[in-house]
Amino acid sequence: QVQLVESGGGLVQAGGSLRLSCATSGLIFSSYALGWFRQAPGKEREFVAAITWRSQYADSVKGRFTISRDNDKATVYLQMNSLKPEDTAVYYCAAGPYLVTDETGYDNWGQGTQVTVSS
């Protein structure tokens, strides 16, 4: 059974940093693309970043967020710096066969972790 479990969310002031983690089990981690998505209240879920042997970022987070993966620990991370109130959302990690920005390309999802950035 595939499981993805996010952690590291919380409340932070604007300009601060958080590091999200997503621990996975039940899949051949090194073979998968790992992605982070987020959903703000009243908005659709949107792509944030994804990684295989390369990484890709949404324009809104480029230069502030860094995605990384540890294949030995089967864990993907999202380092978020210079956080803004508009980054407030539930953040989800996802696993899929290819690095794509469309959420339909990912068939395994975590339960999400709340990130709140105060102004």
C-alpha positions as CSV (number, residue, x, y, z in Angstrom):
1,Q,0.0,0.0,0.0
2,V,1.4,3.4,-1.1
3,Q,1.5,6.0,1.6
4,L,2.7,9.6,1.5
5,V,2.8,11.6,4.8
6,E,3.6,15.3,4.8
7,S,4.9,17.1,7.8
8,G,6.5,20.4,8.7
9,G,3.7,22.8,8.1
10,G,2.8,25.6,10.6
11,L,2.4,29.3,11.2
12,V,5.2,31.6,10.2
13,Q,5.6,35.3,9.7
14,A,6.1,36.8,6.3
15,G,9.7,36.6,5.3
16,G,10.2,33.4,7.3
17,S,11.0,29.9,6.3
18,L,9.6,26.4,6.6
19,R,10.7,23.0,5.4
20,L,8.1,20.5,4.4
21,S,8.8,16.8,4.3
22,C,7.0,14.0,2.6
23,A,7.9,10.5,3.7
24,T,6.8,7.8,1.4
25,S,6.4,4.0,1.6
26,G,5.1,1.2,-0.6
27,L,6.6,2.5,-3.9
28,I,9.9,2.3,-5.7
29,F,10.8,5.8,-4.7
30,S,13.7,6.3,-7.1
31,S,11.5,5.5,-10.1
32,Y,8.9,8.2,-9.3
33,A,8.5,11.9,-10.0
34,L,7.6,13.7,-6.8
35,G,5.6,16.9,-6.7
36,W,4.3,19.5,-4.4
37,F,1.0,21.1,-4.9
38,R,-1.0,23.6,-2.8
39,Q,-4.6,24.7,-2.4
40,A,-5.6,28.0,-0.9
41,P,-9.1,28.5,0.5
42,G,-11.6,29.0,-2.3
43,K,-9.0,28.3,-5.0
44,E,-8.1,25.3,-7.1
45,R,-5.1,23.2,-6.3
46,E,-2.0,24.4,-8.1
47,F,1.4,23.1,-9.0
48,V,4.3,24.3,-6.8
49,A,7.4,22.1,-7.7
50,A,8.4,18.7,-8.9
51,I,11.5,16.6,-9.1
52,T,13.0,13.7,-10.9
53,W,16.6,14.0,-11.9
54,R,15.7,17.6,-12.6
55,S,13.4,20.0,-10.9
56,Q,10.7,22.4,-12.1
57,Y,9.0,25.2,-10.3
58,A,5.9,27.4,-10.6
59,D,6.9,31.0,-11.5
60,S,5.3,32.2,-8.2
61,V,7.8,30.3,-6.1
62,K,10.9,30.3,-8.3
63,G,13.9,31.6,-6.4
64,R,12.2,31.2,-3.0
65,F,11.4,27.5,-2.8
66,T,13.7,24.5,-3.3
67,I,12.6,20.9,-3.9
68,S,14.9,18.0,-3.1
69,R,14.7,14.3,-2.6
70,D,16.6,11.7,-0.6
71,N,16.2,8.3,-2.4
72,D,17.7,6.5,0.6
73,K,15.1,7.8,2.9
74,A,12.3,7.8,0.3
75,T,11.5,11.4,1.3
76,V,10.9,14.5,-0.7
77,Y,11.4,18.0,0.8
78,L,10.3,21.5,0.1
79,Q,12.4,24.3,1.5
80,M,10.3,27.5,1.5
81,N,12.1,30.8,2.1
82,S,10.9,34.4,2.0
83,L,7.4,33.3,2.6
84,K,4.5,35.5,1.7
85,P,0.9,35.6,2.9
86,E,-0.2,34.4,-0.5
87,D,1.8,31.2,0.1
88,T,-0.8,30.3,2.7
89,A,-2.4,27.0,1.6
90,V,-2.6,23.3,2.3
91,Y,0.4,21.7,0.8
92,Y,0.2,18.2,-0.7
93,C,2.9,15.9,-2.0
94,A,2.3,13.6,-4.8
95,A,4.0,10.8,-6.7
96,G,3.7,9.9,-10.3
97,P,5.5,8.3,-13.3
98,Y,6.6,11.6,-14.9
99,L,7.5,15.1,-14.0
100,V,4.5,17.1,-15.0
101,T,2.7,20.1,-13.7
102,D,-0.8,18.8,-14.1
103,E,-2.1,17.2,-11.0
104,T,-3.8,14.5,-13.0
105,G,-0.4,13.1,-13.8
106,Y,0.1,12.1,-10.2
107,D,-1.8,9.0,-8.8
108,N,-0.6,8.9,-5.2
109,W,-1.2,11.8,-2.8
110,G,-0.6,12.7,0.8
111,Q,-3.2,14.1,3.2
112,G,-1.7,17.6,3.1
113,T,-0.2,19.9,5.7
114,Q,-1.3,23.5,6.5
115,V,1.1,26.4,5.9
116,T,-0.1,29.8,7.2
117,V,1.9,32.9,6.6
118,S,1.0,35.9,8.6
119,S,1.6,39.5,7.4
